[in-house]
Amino acid sequence: MSTPMDTSSLPIKNKSNQLTSTLTTDYIAGSDLISIEGYRQDGRKPNELRHFRVSFNVVPDADGSCYMEHGNCKLLATIYGPYEGESRSNQEQAIITCDFSMTSYCVSERRLRTFGDMKSQRLQMAIQRVFQQAIITETYPKSQIDIYLKILQSDGNDYSPCVNATTLAFINAGIPMKDFVCSSTVGYIQNKCIIDLNQQEEQQKSPQLTLTIMPQRDDIVALTCESRVHHDIYNEMLDAATRANLQLFDLMKQAVINQLKTVLHVL
């Protein structure tokens, strides 16, 4: 997975023609991944998200926590802080750190994952950059906020579920944010844009685009495209990723509302 490109200050509408290529080849990969009827192997339509479920307050001693199931991906996001960090006279904003890890049994390949491997480090840095932009860090000068991410079961792209779970964990911790942060990945397979790739679809040698946005502010936080594609295909993939993120935003917002209703009912 490539580290997302920081494009925080640019609105979505100005992104449509940024990535172009002279390639005109039709991208046809994974010829059996989409049936003649238009269904993927897991029964979803090209524009349909995987099953989405979240639970809050799953780690009692944390300031905020969220357990998420997104398709076959299962992960835990935990927030500690803000707390007083190392004293720095010029630190006017909170520092955000991220620790990412995976259980040894979370992927189908039984291989050794060393602590602090390059892929994990890239994901940690990407998550830090995203939330350094999304959190109102000036509220907590000379402080630190720690993000802990644990993949219990992987189902392809780990970055997007981590972003979405971390957003909900921050909301659960009561830390002020500029907006929700939503992330999704889109692939171009058999001349179709398919959203929310699972592991089998992600492993295809086809163009993939990952988009992270703040939906209510209409801002792109991070954007990466795995291949050089014709600008028409790029625009189609970008539009599909935007629509997928808006679907995720509705699901995430409803999860927060349901949690608030539960808490208020208890009180």
Secondary structure, 3 states (H helix, E strand, C coil): CCCCEECCCCEHHHCCCCCCCCCCCCCCCCCCCECCCCCECCCCCCCCCCCEEEEECCCCCCCEEEEEEECCEEEEEEEEEEEECCCCCCCCCCEEEEEEEECCCCCCCCCCCCCCCHHHHHHHHHHHHHHHHHECHHHCCCEEEEEEEEEEECCCCCHHHHHHHHHHHHHHHCCCECCCCEEEEEEEECCEEEECCCHHHHCCCCCEEEEEEECCCCEEEEEEECCCCCHHHHHHHHHHHHHHHHHHHHHHHHHHHHHHHHHHHHC
